[in-house]
Amino acid sequence: MHPGKIIITEFDKKRLEQMIANHLLAHNPDVEYLMDLNQELGRAEIVLPEEIPHDVVTMNSKVTIRDIDTKEVESYSLAFPAGADIAQNKISILSPVGTALIGCRVGDRVEWRVPAGIRKLEVVKIDYQPEAAGDYHL
């Protein structure tokens, strides 16, 4: 996960907390991912959508990341589970990388566990952030 402080909008926090509660009530098998996301939310600085810096990854943001080890660069949109579609580069907030990216800023480095070990990423740029575009309730 991200070692430093993260920033999340009040709107995203409420939606993510509700999503976590719904998934837990439905006995979702991905409890570990739900708990990881809940832990990230618990340490986040919460701001109004209008106050979020434009270099922060929020829900529905499109972000360019670089794998620190392989130097591979990819762009993803951060989606809720129902909107996730890897064929369209839309990753779920419940995926390890989605959870690691939420609230990060351009230049931040994150890492997460995968079966082969630890992957390390750097946030290169925010290609689209709903709040920066004035879309406060996407």
N, CA, C and O atoms as CSV, one atom per row, in Angstrom:
chain,resi,resn,atom,element,x,y,z
A,1,MET,N,N,0.829,-1.186,0.000
A,1,MET,CA,C,0.000,0.000,0.000
A,1,MET,C,C,0.871,1.246,0.000
A,1,MET,O,O,2.091,1.172,-0.146
A,2,HIS,N,N,0.244,2.352,0.161
A,2,HIS,CA,C,0.943,3.634,0.134
A,2,HIS,C,C,1.450,3.955,1.536
A,2,HIS,O,O,0.665,3.918,2.484
A,3,PRO,N,N,2.733,4.267,1.702
A,3,PRO,CA,C,3.286,4.472,3.034
A,3,PRO,C,C,2.920,5.812,3.675
A,3,PRO,O,O,2.929,5.919,4.901
A,4,GLY,N,N,2.599,6.830,2.883
A,4,GLY,CA,C,2.325,8.153,3.434
A,4,GLY,C,C,0.843,8.421,3.577
A,4,GLY,O,O,0.019,7.511,3.489
A,5,LYS,N,N,0.518,9.681,3.799
A,5,LYS,CA,C,-0.867,10.097,3.953
A,5,LYS,C,C,-1.548,10.144,2.583
A,5,LYS,O,O,-0.933,10.515,1.584
A,6,ILE,N,N,-2.816,9.765,2.555
A,6,ILE,CA,C,-3.596,9.861,1.333
A,6,ILE,C,C,-4.737,10.848,1.553
A,6,ILE,O,O,-5.087,11.166,2.690
A,7,ILE,N,N,-5.313,11.331,0.452
A,7,ILE,CA,C,-6.409,12.293,0.500
A,7,ILE,C,C,-7.584,11.705,-0.273
A,7,ILE,O,O,-7.423,11.217,-1.392
A,8,ILE,N,N,-8.763,11.755,0.333
A,8,ILE,CA,C,-9.966,11.229,-0.298
A,8,ILE,C,C,-11.092,12.240,-0.113
A,8,ILE,O,O,-11.182,12.906,0.918
A,9,THR,N,N,-11.952,12.344,-1.132
A,9,THR,CA,C,-13.084,13.252,-0.982
A,9,THR,C,C,-14.114,12.641,-0.032
A,9,THR,O,O,-14.228,11.422,0.095
A,10,GLU,N,N,-14.839,13.504,0.610
A,10,GLU,CA,C,-15.913,13.086,1.511
A,10,GLU,C,C,-16.926,12.217,0.759
A,10,GLU,O,O,-17.415,11.219,1.290
A,11,PHE,N,N,-17.233,12.604,-0.478
A,11,PHE,CA,C,-18.179,11.874,-1.308
A,11,PHE,C,C,-17.672,10.461,-1.613
A,11,PHE,O,O,-18.420,9.493,-1.474
A,12,ASP,N,N,-16.408,10.337,-2.027
A,12,ASP,CA,C,-15.834,9.018,-2.305
A,12,ASP,C,C,-15.805,8.167,-1.043
A,12,ASP,O,O,-16.109,6.975,-1.098
A,13,LYS,N,N,-15.447,8.758,0.090
A,13,LYS,CA,C,-15.362,7.989,1.337
A,13,LYS,C,C,-16.722,7.395,1.684
A,13,LYS,O,O,-16.810,6.220,2.041
A,14,LYS,N,N,-17.773,8.186,1.586
A,14,LYS,CA,C,-19.108,7.689,1.903
A,14,LYS,C,C,-19.496,6.548,0.963
A,14,LYS,O,O,-20.018,5.526,1.410
A,15,ARG,N,N,-19.243,6.718,-0.343
A,15,ARG,CA,C,-19.601,5.672,-1.300
A,15,ARG,C,C,-18.783,4.402,-1.066
A,15,ARG,O,O,-19.309,3.293,-1.160
A,16,LEU,N,N,-17.505,4.567,-0.765
A,16,LEU,CA,C,-16.651,3.395,-0.539
A,16,LEU,C,C,-17.023,2.673,0.750
A,16,LEU,O,O,-17.030,1.442,0.789
A,17,GLU,N,N,-17.330,3.422,1.801
A,17,GLU,CA,C,-17.757,2.780,3.054
A,17,GLU,C,C,-19.056,2.008,2.848
A,17,GLU,O,O,-19.214,0.907,3.376
A,18,GLN,N,N,-19.981,2.575,2.087
A,18,GLN,CA,C,-21.246,1.885,1.807
A,18,GLN,C,C,-20.994,0.625,0.977
A,18,GLN,O,O,-21.607,-0.415,1.219
A,19,MET,N,N,-20.089,0.718,-0.004
A,19,MET,CA,C,-19.754,-0.437,-0.819
A,19,MET,C,C,-19.148,-1.544,0.042
A,19,MET,O,O,-19.504,-2.713,-0.110
A,20,ILE,N,N,-18.239,-1.184,0.938
A,20,ILE,CA,C,-17.612,-2.165,1.832
A,20,ILE,C,C,-18.683,-2.847,2.676
A,20,ILE,O,O,-18.692,-4.072,2.797
A,21,ALA,N,N,-19.586,-2.061,3.261
A,21,ALA,CA,C,-20.651,-2.626,4.098
A,21,ALA,C,C,-21.529,-3.578,3.285
A,21,ALA,O,O,-21.862,-4.667,3.754
A,22,ASN,N,N,-21.902,-3.176,2.076
A,22,ASN,CA,C,-22.739,-4.032,1.230
A,22,ASN,C,C,-22.039,-5.336,0.886
A,22,ASN,O,O,-22.656,-6.401,0.912
A,23,HIS,N,N,-20.755,-5.258,0.564
A,23,HIS,CA,C,-20.004,-6.473,0.214
A,23,HIS,C,C,-19.844,-7.386,1.426
A,23,HIS,O,O,-19.893,-8.609,1.290
A,24,LEU,N,N,-19.656,-6.809,2.598
A,24,LEU,CA,C,-19.535,-7.634,3.805
A,24,LEU,C,C,-20.861,-8.312,4.137
A,24,LEU,O,O,-20.884,-9.480,4.524
A,25,LEU,N,N,-21.971,-7.575,3.985
A,25,LEU,CA,C,-23.291,-8.163,4.228
A,25,LEU,C,C,-23.593,-9.294,3.256
A,25,LEU,O,O,-24.284,-10.252,3.603
A,26,ALA,N,N,-23.076,-9.180,2.044
A,26,ALA,CA,C,-23.288,-10.206,1.021
A,26,ALA,C,C,-22.289,-11.355,1.160
A,26,ALA,O,O,-22.268,-12.270,0.338
A,27,HIS,N,N,-21.467,-11.299,2.201
A,27,HIS,CA,C,-20.447,-12.326,2.456
A,27,HIS,C,C,-19.514,-12.499,1.268
A,27,HIS,O,O,-19.230,-13.615,0.834
A,28,ASN,N,N,-19.048,-11.378,0.756
A,28,ASN,CA,C,-18.113,-11.361,-0.366
A,28,ASN,C,C,-16.851,-12.137,0.006
A,28,ASN,O,O,-16.313,-11.944,1.096
A,29,PRO,N,N,-16.374,-13.004,-0.875
A,29,PRO,CA,C,-15.180,-13.796,-0.558
A,29,PRO,C,C,-13.891,-12.968,-0.515
A,29,PRO,O,O,-12.870,-13.451,-0.026
A,30,ASP,N,N,-13.924,-11.749,-1.011
A,30,ASP,CA,C,-12.728,-10.910,-1.045
A,30,ASP,C,C,-12.597,-10.050,0.207
A,30,ASP,O,O,-12.281,-8.864,0.118
A,31,VAL,N,N,-12.836,-10.641,1.366
A,31,VAL,CA,C,-12.815,-9.898,2.624
A,31,VAL,C,C,-11.459,-9.230,2.847
A,31,VAL,O,O,-11.398,-8.118,3.372
A,32,GLU,N,N,-10.385,-9.889,2.457
A,32,GLU,CA,C,-9.046,-9.304,2.639
A,32,GLU,C,C,-8.941,-7.968,1.903
A,32,GLU,O,O,-8.411,-6.999,2.446
A,33,TYR,N,N,-9.444,-7.917,0.670
A,33,TYR,CA,C,-9.386,-6.671,-0.101
A,33,TYR,C,C,-10.280,-5.602,0.505
A,33,TYR,O,O,-9.930,-4.421,0.511
A,34,LEU,N,N,-11.437,-6.016,1.016
A,34,LEU,CA,C,-12.335,-5.059,1.674
A,34,LEU,C,C,-11.668,-4.460,2.910
A,34,LEU,O,O,-11.784,-3.263,3.170
A,35,MET,N,N,-10.982,-5.289,3.653
A,35,MET,CA,C,-10.300,-4.805,4.861
A,35,MET,C,C,-9.124,-3.898,4.510
A,35,MET,O,O,-8.872,-2.911,5.202
A,36,ASP,N,N,-8.402,-4.231,3.435
A,36,ASP,CA,C,-7.304,-3.362,2.989
A,36,ASP,C,C,-7.840,-1.979,2.626
A,36,ASP,O,O,-7.264,-0.963,3.017
A,37,LEU,N,N,-8.948,-1.943,1.875
A,37,LEU,CA,C,-9.534,-0.661,1.491
A,37,LEU,C,C,-10.030,0.084,2.718
A,37,LEU,O,O,-9.819,1.291,2.833
A,38,ASN,N,N,-10.677,-0.607,3.628
A,38,ASN,CA,C,-11.168,0.024,4.856
A,38,ASN,C,C,-10.012,0.618,5.659
A,38,ASN,O,O,-10.143,1.700,6.231
A,39,GLN,N,N,-8.898,-0.078,5.702
A,39,GLN,CA,C,-7.715,0.429,6.408
A,39,GLN,C,C,-7.196,1.709,5.740
A,39,GLN,O,O,-6.826,2.663,6.424
A,40,GLU,N,N,-7.171,1.724,4.406
A,40,GLU,CA,C,-6.732,2.922,3.685
A,40,GLU,C,C,-7.659,4.101,3.991
A,40,GLU,O,O,-7.191,5.216,4.221
A,41,LEU,N,N,-8.957,3.858,3.992
A,41,LEU,CA,C,-9.918,4.926,4.285
A,41,LEU,C,C,-9.729,5.465,5.702
A,41,LEU,O,O,-9.894,6.660,5.947
A,42,GLY,N,N,-9.385,4.579,6.624
A,42,GLY,CA,C,-9.210,4.978,8.020
A,42,GLY,C,C,-8.041,5.910,8.259
A,42,GLY,O,O,-8.019,6.622,9.263
A,43,ARG,N,N,-7.076,5.924,7.369
A,43,ARG,CA,C,-5.909,6.795,7.572
A,43,ARG,C,C,-5.895,7.993,6.623
A,43,ARG,O,O,-4.926,8.751,6.571
A,44,ALA,N,N,-6.983,8.149,5.878
A,44,ALA,CA,C,-7.038,9.209,4.865
A,44,ALA,C,C,-7.436,10.556,5.464
A,44,ALA,O,O,-8.182,10.636,6.440
A,45,GLU,N,N,-6.912,11.606,4.843
A,45,GLU,CA,C,-7.398,12.954,5.107
A,45,GLU,C,C,-8.626,13.129,4.222
A,45,GLU,O,O,-8.568,12.866,3.021
A,46,ILE,N,N,-9.734,13.572,4.807
A,46,ILE,CA,C,-10.985,13.710,4.075
A,46,ILE,C,C,-11.215,15.188,3.755
A,46,ILE,O,O,-11.122,16.046,4.633
A,47,VAL,N,N,-11.515,15.471,2.488
A,47,VAL,CA,C,-11.765,16.845,2.049
A,47,VAL,C,C,-13.048,16.881,1.217
A,47,VAL,O,O,-13.507,15.854,0.718
A,48,LEU,N,N,-13.614,18.071,1.076
A,48,LEU,CA,C,-14.756,18.249,0.187
A,48,LEU,C,C,-14.303,18.028,-1.258
A,48,LEU,O,O,-13.147,18.296,-1.585
A,49,PRO,N,N,-15.194,17.544,-2.126
A,49,PRO,CA,C,-14.800,17.320,-3.518
A,49,PRO,C,C,-14.205,18.561,-4.183
A,49,PRO,O,O,-13.272,18.456,-4.979
A,50,GLU,N,N,-14.736,19.716,-3.860
A,50,GLU,CA,C,-14.249,20.958,-4.455
A,50,GLU,C,C,-12.848,21.338,-3.970
A,50,GLU,O,O,-12.192,22.191,-4.569
A,51,GLU,N,N,-12.397,20.714,-2.899
A,51,GLU,CA,C,-11.103,21.059,-2.298
A,51,GLU,C,C,-9.994,20.053,-2.605
A,51,GLU,O,O,-8.849,20.259,-2.203
A,52,ILE,N,N,-10.318,18.969,-3.312
A,52,ILE,CA,C,-9.296,17.947,-3.573
A,52,ILE,C,C,-8.264,18.497,-4.561
A,52,ILE,O,O,-8.635,19.045,-5.599
A,53,PRO,N,N,-6.987,18.356,-4.250
A,53,PRO,CA,C,-5.968,18.792,-5.217
A,53,PRO,C,C,-6.124,18.015,-6.532
A,53,PRO,O,O,-6.527,16.852,-6.525
A,54,HIS,N,N,-5.813,18.648,-7.631
A,54,HIS,CA,C,-6.005,18.053,-8.951
A,54,HIS,C,C,-4.987,16.976,-9.291
A,54,HIS,O,O,-5.095,16.338,-10.339
A,55,ASP,N,N,-3.994,16.759,-8.422
A,55,ASP,CA,C,-3.002,15.711,-8.682
A,55,ASP,C,C,-3.219,14.476,-7.808
A,55,ASP,O,O,-2.288,13.706,-7.573
A,56,VAL,N,N,-4.460,14.290,-7.326
A,56,VAL,CA,C,-4.803,13.165,-6.458
A,56,VAL,C,C,-5.703,12.189,-7.212
A,56,VAL,O,O,-6.610,12.603,-7.934
A,57,VAL,N,N,-5.449,10.894,-7.041
A,57,VAL,CA,C,-6.276,9.853,-7.652
A,57,VAL,C,C,-7.564,9.714,-6.843
A,57,VAL,O,O,-7.536,9.374,-5.660
A,58,THR,N,N,-8.696,9.983,-7.502
A,58,THR,CA,C,-10.011,9.820,-6.893
A,58,THR,C,C,-10.769,8.744,-7.666
A,58,THR,O,O,-10.287,8.255,-8.688
A,59,MET,N,N,-11.937,8.381,-7.185
A,59,MET,CA,C,-12.755,7.413,-7.914
A,59,MET,C,C,-13.072,7.965,-9.299
A,59,MET,O,O,-13.361,9.152,-9.456
A,60,ASN,N,N,-13.015,7.103,-10.285
A,60,ASN,CA,C,-13.269,7.422,-11.690
A,60,ASN,C,C,-12.157,8.244,-12.333
A,60,ASN,O,O,-12.312,8.713,-13.461
A,61,SER,N,N,-11.044,8.426,-11.636
A,61,SER,CA,C,-9.890,9.090,-12.240
A,61,SER,C,C,-9.228,8.149,-13.237
A,61,SER,O,O,-9.251,6.929,-13.074
A,62,LYS,N,N,-8.639,8.738,-14.273
A,62,LYS,CA,C,-7.779,7.979,-15.190
A,62,LYS,C,C,-6.351,8.376,-14.838
A,62,LYS,O,O,-6.005,9.557,-14.834
A,63,VAL,N,N,-5.532,7.381,-14.545
A,63,VAL,CA,C,-4.189,7.631,-14.034
A,63,VAL,C,C,-3.160,6.850,-14.841
A,63,VAL,O,O,-3.396,5.705,-15.229
A,64,THR,N,N,-2.017,7.484,-15.087
A,64,THR,CA,C,-0.894,6.804,-15.734
A,64,THR,C,C,0.093,6.407,-14.652
A,64,THR,O,O,0.503,7.223,-13.826
A,65,ILE,N,N,0.464,5.132,-14.676
A,65,ILE,CA,C,1.395,4.607,-13.676
A,65,ILE,C,C,2.574,3.943,-14.372
A,65,ILE,O,O,2.479,3.505,-15.518
A,66,ARG,N,N,3.693,3.881,-13.646
A,66,ARG,CA,C,4.894,3.210,-14.163
A,66,ARG,C,C,5.313,2.151,-13.153
A,66,ARG,O,O,5.400,2.413,-11.954
A,67,ASP,N,N,5.571,0.947,-13.662
A,67,ASP,CA,C,6.123,-0.115,-12.834
A,67,ASP,C,C,7.581,0.240,-12.574
A,67,ASP,O,O,8.355,0.390,-13.520
A,68,ILE,N,N,7.961,0.375,-11.337
A,68,ILE,CA,C,9.304,0.827,-10.985
A,68,ILE,C,C,10.366,-0.189,-11.414
A,68,ILE,O,O,11.470,0.196,-11.798
A,69,ASP,N,N,10.041,-1.466,-11.353
A,69,ASP,CA,C,11.020,-2.492,-11.710
A,69,ASP,C,C,11.137,-2.698,-13.217
A,69,ASP,O,O,12.248,-2.781,-13.741
A,70,THR,N,N,10.016,-2.782,-13.919
A,70,THR,CA,C,10.048,-3.074,-15.355
A,70,THR,C,C,10.050,-1.825,-16.225
A,70,THR,O,O,10.344,-1.902,-17.418
A,71,LYS,N,N,9.725,-0.679,-15.643
A,71,LYS,CA,C,9.613,0.614,-16.350
A,71,LYS,C,C,8.409,0.670,-17.290
A,71,LYS,O,O,8.253,1.645,-18.025
A,72,GLU,N,N,7.560,-0.353,-17.282
A,72,GLU,CA,C,6.360,-0.380,-18.121
A,72,GLU,C,C,5.397,0.711,-17.650
A,72,GLU,O,O,5.201,0.906,-16.450
A,73,VAL,N,N,4.794,1.425,-18.624
A,73,VAL,CA,C,3.853,2.496,-18.330
A,73,VAL,C,C,2.471,2.074,-18.817
A,73,VAL,O,O,2.318,1.591,-19.938
A,74,GLU,N,N,1.455,2.263,-17.953
A,74,GLU,CA,C,0.081,1.904,-18.297
A,74,GLU,C,C,-0.863,2.967,-17.758
A,74,GLU,O,O,-0.530,3.683,-16.814
A,75,SER,N,N,-2.039,3.066,-18.360
A,75,SER,CA,C,-3.078,3.975,-17.873
A,75,SER,C,C,-4.304,3.162,-17.501
A,75,SER,O,O,-4.699,2.243,-18.218
A,76,TYR,N,N,-4.896,3.512,-16.373
A,76,TYR,CA,C,-6.091,2.838,-15.874
A,76,TYR,C,C,-7.074,3.874,-15.361
A,76,TYR,O,O,-6.691,4.959,-14.925
A,77,SER,N,N,-8.355,3.515,-15.422
A,77,SER,CA,C,-9.395,4.280,-14.743
A,77,SER,C,C,-9.769,3.499,-13.495
A,77,SER,O,O,-9.902,2.276,-13.542
A,78,LEU,N,N,-9.939,4.200,-12.379
A,78,LEU,CA,C,-10.281,3.568,-11.113
A,78,LEU,C,C,-11.801,3.503,-10.998
A,78,LEU,O,O,-12.469,4.536,-10.950
A,79,ALA,N,N,-12.347,2.283,-10.955
A,79,ALA,CA,C,-13.788,2.078,-11.025
A,79,ALA,C,C,-14.313,1.332,-9.798
A,79,ALA,O,O,-13.568,0.671,-9.076
A,80,PHE,N,N,-15.615,1.463,-9.593
A,80,PHE,CA,C,-16.291,0.614,-8.620
A,80,PHE,C,C,-16.377,-0.779,-9.231
A,80,PHE,O,O,-16.308,-0.910,-10.453
A,81,PRO,N,N,-16.526,-1.821,-8.420
A,81,PRO,CA,C,-16.492,-3.191,-8.950
A,81,PRO,C,C,-17.439,-3.433,-10.130
A,81,PRO,O,O,-17.063,-4.123,-11.079
A,82,ALA,N,N,-18.640,-2.890,-10.093
A,82,ALA,CA,C,-19.599,-3.117,-11.180
A,82,ALA,C,C,-19.139,-2.496,-12.499
A,82,ALA,O,O,-19.541,-2.959,-13.566
A,83,GLY,N,N,-18.311,-1.464,-12.444
A,83,GLY,CA,C,-17.841,-0.793,-13.648
A,83,GLY,C,C,-16.459,-1.229,-14.100
A,83,GLY,O,O,-15.948,-0.742,-15.108
A,84,ALA,N,N,-15.855,-2.147,-13.357
A,84,ALA,CA,C,-14.503,-2.599,-13.704
A,84,ALA,C,C,-14.539,-3.456,-14.960
A,84,ALA,O,O,-15.423,-4.297,-15.128
A,85,ASP,N,N,-13.566,-3.233,-15.843
A,85,ASP,CA,C,-13.446,-3.997,-17.086
A,85,ASP,C,C,-12.006,-3.872,-17.557
A,85,ASP,O,O,-11.627,-2.858,-18.144
A,86,ILE,N,N,-11.207,-4.893,-17.305
A,86,ILE,CA,C,-9.788,-4.821,-17.612
A,86,ILE,C,C,-9.561,-4.639,-19.115
A,86,ILE,O,O,-8.544,-4.070,-19.512
A,87,ALA,N,N,-10.484,-5.107,-19.957
A,87,ALA,CA,C,-10.349,-4.924,-21.407
A,87,ALA,C,C,-10.409,-3.441,-21.783
A,87,ALA,O,O,-9.882,-3.034,-22.818
A,88,GLN,N,N,-11.059,-2.634,-20.928
A,88,GLN,CA,C,-11.150,-1.190,-21.152
A,88,GLN,C,C,-10.225,-0.422,-20.197
A,88,GLN,O,O,-10.342,0.795,-20.056
A,89,ASN,N,N,-9.316,-1.137,-19.549
A,89,ASN,CA,C,-8.375,-0.556,-18.578
A,89,ASN,C,C,-9.082,0.120,-17.413
A,89,ASN,O,O,-8.605,1.130,-16.895
A,90,LYS,N,N,-10.224,-0.437,-16.998
A,90,LYS,CA,C,-10.952,0.041,-15.826
A,90,LYS,C,C,-10.740,-0.965,-14.713
A,90,LYS,O,O,-11.265,-2.078,-14.762
A,91,ILE,N,N,-9.962,-0.569,-13.700
A,91,ILE,CA,C,-9.653,-1.491,-12.613
A,91,ILE,C,C,-10.528,-1.198,-11.401
A,91,ILE,O,O,-10.864,-0.048,-11.120
A,92,SER,N,N,-10.881,-2.241,-10.705
A,92,SER,CA,C,-11.739,-2.128,-9.528
A,92,SER,C,C,-10.972,-1.536,-8.350
A,92,SER,O,O,-9.788,-1.810,-8.152
A,93,ILE,N,N,-11.666,-0.734,-7.591
A,93,ILE,CA,C,-11.116,-0.210,-6.341
A,93,ILE,C,C,-10.786,-1.363,-5.397
A,93,ILE,O,O,-9.934,-1.213,-4.520
A,94,LEU,N,N,-11.449,-2.516,-5.562
A,94,LEU,CA,C,-11.179,-3.668,-4.698
A,94,LEU,C,C,-9.996,-4.502,-5.156
A,94,LEU,O,O,-9.590,-5.431,-4.459
A,95,SER,N,N,-9.438,-4.185,-6.315
A,95,SER,CA,C,-8.214,-4.885,-6.724
A,95,SER,C,C,-7.064,-4.329,-5.886
A,95,SER,O,O,-7.129,-3.189,-5.426
A,96,PRO,N,N,-6.027,-5.114,-5.686
A,96,PRO,CA,C,-4.902,-4.604,-4.897
A,96,PRO,C,C,-4.334,-3.288,-5.430
A,96,PRO,O,O,-4.023,-2.388,-4.649
A,97,VAL,N,N,-4.196,-3.170,-6.749
A,97,VAL,CA,C,-3.637,-1.928,-7.296
A,97,VAL,C,C,-4.633,-0.780,-7.141
A,97,VAL,O,O,-4.224,0.353,-6.886
A,98,GLY,N,N,-5.932,-1.049,-7.291
A,98,GLY,CA,C,-6.935,-0.010,-7.107
A,98,GLY,C,C,-6.913,0.544,-5.699
A,98,GLY,O,O,-6.944,1.757,-5.496
A,99,THR,N,N,-6.860,-0.351,-4.730
A,99,THR,CA,C,-6.786,0.066,-3.335
A,99,THR,C,C,-5.504,0.837,-3.060
A,99,THR,O,O,-5.504,1.802,-2.296
A,100,ALA,N,N,-4.418,0.412,-3.679
A,100,ALA,CA,C,-3.135,1.094,-3.456
A,100,ALA,C,C,-3.129,2.499,-4.053
A,100,ALA,O,O,-2.463,3.387,-3.520
A,101,LEU,N,N,-3.860,2.717,-5.152
A,101,LEU,CA,C,-3.798,4.009,-5.849
A,101,LEU,C,C,-4.729,5.075,-5.283
A,101,LEU,O,O,-4.419,6.263,-5.378
A,102,ILE,N,N,-5.855,4.688,-4.700
A,102,ILE,CA,C,-6.817,5.687,-4.242
A,102,ILE,C,C,-6.155,6.661,-3.257
A,102,ILE,O,O,-5.511,6.253,-2.291
A,103,GLY,N,N,-6.332,7.940,-3.526
A,103,GLY,CA,C,-5.814,8.972,-2.626
A,103,GLY,C,C,-4.361,9.352,-2.843
A,103,GLY,O,O,-3.854,10.253,-2.175
A,104,CYS,N,N,-3.677,8.675,-3.772
A,104,CYS,CA,C,-2.269,8.992,-4.032
A,104,CYS,C,C,-2.152,10.235,-4.910
A,104,CYS,O,O,-3.088,10.614,-5.614
A,105,ARG,N,N,-0.988,10.851,-4.848
A,105,ARG,CA,C,-0.700,12.030,-5.660
A,105,ARG,C,C,0.336,11.687,-6.724
A,105,ARG,O,O,1.065,10.702,-6.610
A,106,VAL,N,N,0.386,12.518,-7.757
A,106,VAL,CA,C,1.410,12.367,-8.781
A,106,VAL,C,C,2.772,12.371,-8.095
A,106,VAL,O,O,3.050,13.226,-7.254
A,107,GLY,N,N,3.614,11.417,-8.459
A,107,GLY,CA,C,4.943,11.276,-7.860
A,107,GLY,C,C,4.993,10.271,-6.729
A,107,GLY,O,O,6.073,9.808,-6.363
A,108,ASP,N,N,3.829,9.919,-6.161
A,108,ASP,CA,C,3.808,8.928,-5.079
A,108,ASP,C,C,4.175,7.559,-5.620
A,108,ASP,O,O,3.913,7.238,-6.779
A,109,ARG,N,N,4.781,6.767,-4.764
A,109,ARG,CA,C,5.104,5.378,-5.079
A,109,ARG,C,C,4.312,4.489,-4.147
A,109,ARG,O,O,4.203,4.755,-2.950
A,110,VAL,N,N,3.756,3.422,-4.715
A,110,VAL,CA,C,2.968,2.470,-3.939
A,110,VAL,C,C,3.490,1.074,-4.214
A,110,VAL,O,O,4.164,0.827,-5.214
A,111,GLU,N,N,3.167,0.175,-3.313
A,111,GLU,CA,C,3.503,-1.222,-3.544
A,111,GLU,C,C,2.374,-2.086,-3.010
A,111,GLU,O,O,1.653,-1.702,-2.089
A,112,TRP,N,N,2.239,-3.268,-3.614
A,112,TRP,CA,C,1.214,-4.177,-3.166
A,112,TRP,C,C,1.650,-5.598,-3.418
A,112,TRP,O,O,2.529,-5.875,-4.235
A,113,ARG,N,N,0.988,-6.515,-2.670
A,113,ARG,CA,C,1.301,-7.941,-2.756
A,113,ARG,C,C,0.621,-8.570,-3.967
A,113,ARG,O,O,-0.555,-8.323,-4.234
A,114,VAL,N,N,1.371,-9.375,-4.686
A,114,VAL,CA,C,0.846,-10.222,-5.758
A,114,VAL,C,C,1.413,-11.616,-5.502
A,114,VAL,O,O,2.356,-11.763,-4.725
A,115,PRO,N,N,0.847,-12.647,-6.149
A,115,PRO,CA,C,1.364,-14.001,-5.898
A,115,PRO,C,C,2.873,-14.132,-6.087
A,115,PRO,O,O,3.512,-14.927,-5.398
A,116,ALA,N,N,3.446,-13.366,-7.005
A,116,ALA,CA,C,4.886,-13.471,-7.268
A,116,ALA,C,C,5.739,-12.620,-6.332
A,116,ALA,O,O,6.967,-12.650,-6.415
A,117,GLY,N,N,5.099,-11.861,-5.441
A,117,GLY,CA,C,5.871,-11.016,-4.517
A,117,GLY,C,C,5.258,-9.638,-4.362
A,117,GLY,O,O,4.048,-9.506,-4.178
A,118,ILE,N,N,6.090,-8.613,-4.437
A,118,ILE,CA,C,5.657,-7.226,-4.270
A,118,ILE,C,C,5.851,-6.471,-5.580
A,118,ILE,O,O,6.928,-6.524,-6.174
A,119,ARG,N,N,4.809,-5.767,-6.033
A,119,ARG,CA,C,4.942,-4.880,-7.200
A,119,ARG,C,C,5.028,-3.459,-6.700
A,119,ARG,O,O,4.382,-3.090,-5.719
A,120,LYS,N,N,5.838,-2.658,-7.386
A,120,LYS,CA,C,6.038,-1.263,-7.014
A,120,LYS,C,C,5.665,-0.380,-8.193
A,120,LYS,O,O,6.115,-0.598,-9.317
A,121,LEU,N,N,4.830,0.629,-7.918
A,121,LEU,CA,C,4.372,1.546,-8.960
A,121,LEU,C,C,4.611,2.984,-8.560
A,121,LEU,O,O,4.692,3.317,-7.377
A,122,GLU,N,N,4.721,3.829,-9.567
A,122,GLU,CA,C,4.791,5.269,-9.352
A,122,GLU,C,C,3.644,5.908,-10.129
A,122,GLU,O,O,3.392,5.552,-11.280
A,123,VAL,N,N,2.952,6.851,-9.497
A,123,VAL,CA,C,1.903,7.604,-10.167
A,123,VAL,C,C,2.592,8.662,-11.026
A,123,VAL,O,O,3.229,9.575,-10.498
A,124,VAL,N,N,2.465,8.541,-12.351
A,124,VAL,CA,C,3.142,9.436,-13.284
A,124,VAL,C,C,2.315,10.691,-13.538
A,124,VAL,O,O,2.831,11.807,-13.465
A,125,LYS,N,N,1.014,10.504,-13.839
A,125,LYS,CA,C,0.157,11.674,-14.059
A,125,LYS,C,C,-1.302,11.281,-13.934
A,125,LYS,O,O,-1.672,10.114,-14.061
A,126,ILE,N,N,-2.109,12.282,-13.682
A,126,ILE,CA,C,-3.561,12.116,-13.662
A,126,ILE,C,C,-4.050,12.612,-15.023
A,126,ILE,O,O,-3.964,13.802,-15.328
A,127,ASP,N,N,-4.563,11.689,-15.832
A,127,ASP,CA,C,-5.057,12.051,-17.156
A,127,ASP,C,C,-6.447,12.670,-17.071
A,127,ASP,O,O,-6.804,13.520,-17.887
A,128,TYR,N,N,-7.226,12.245,-16.088
A,128,TYR,CA,C,-8.564,12.783,-15.863
A,128,TYR,C,C,-8.912,12.571,-14.407
A,128,TYR,O,O,-8.751,11.474,-13.873
A,129,GLN,N,N,-9.388,13.621,-13.769
A,129,GLN,CA,C,-9.904,13.540,-12.406
A,129,GLN,C,C,-11.279,14.205,-12.447
A,129,GLN,O,O,-11.380,15.366,-12.842
A,130,PRO,N,N,-12.343,13.495,-12.047
A,130,PRO,CA,C,-13.687,14.079,-12.128
A,130,PRO,C,C,-13.792,15.446,-11.452
A,130,PRO,O,O,-14.387,16.372,-12.004
A,131,GLU,N,N,-13.225,15.567,-10.284
A,131,GLU,CA,C,-13.331,16.824,-9.531
A,131,GLU,C,C,-12.645,17.971,-10.257
A,131,GLU,O,O,-13.154,19.092,-10.251
A,132,ALA,N,N,-11.506,17.718,-10.879
A,132,ALA,CA,C,-10.803,18.768,-11.630
A,132,ALA,C,C,-11.631,19.211,-12.829
A,132,ALA,O,O,-11.539,20.357,-13.268
A,133,ALA,N,N,-12.456,18.277,-13.367
A,133,ALA,CA,C,-13.298,18.588,-14.515
A,133,ALA,C,C,-14.649,19.175,-14.085
A,133,ALA,O,O,-15.491,19.474,-14.931
A,134,GLY,N,N,-14.857,19.341,-12.767
A,134,GLY,CA,C,-16.125,19.883,-12.262
A,134,GLY,C,C,-17.209,18.834,-12.108
A,134,GLY,O,O,-18.366,19.169,-11.854
A,135,ASP,N,N,-16.846,17.564,-12.259
A,135,ASP,CA,C,-17.803,16.456,-12.096
A,135,ASP,C,C,-17.714,15.944,-10.661
A,135,ASP,O,O,-17.035,14.953,-10.391
A,136,TYR,N,N,-18.394,16.619,-9.750
A,136,TYR,CA,C,-18.230,16.334,-8.331
A,136,TYR,C,C,-18.983,15.102,-7.843
A,136,TYR,O,O,-18.737,14.653,-6.724
A,137,HIS,N,N,-19.869,14.553,-8.619
A,137,HIS,CA,C,-20.674,13.435,-8.117
A,137,HIS,C,C,-20.736,12.274,-9.098
A,137,HIS,O,O,-21.792,11.670,-9.287
A,138,LEU,N,N,-19.601,11.964,-9.724
A,138,LEU,CA,C,-19.534,10.801,-10.619
A,138,LEU,C,C,-19.400,9.528,-9.817
A,138,LEU,O,O,-19.329,8.442,-10.391
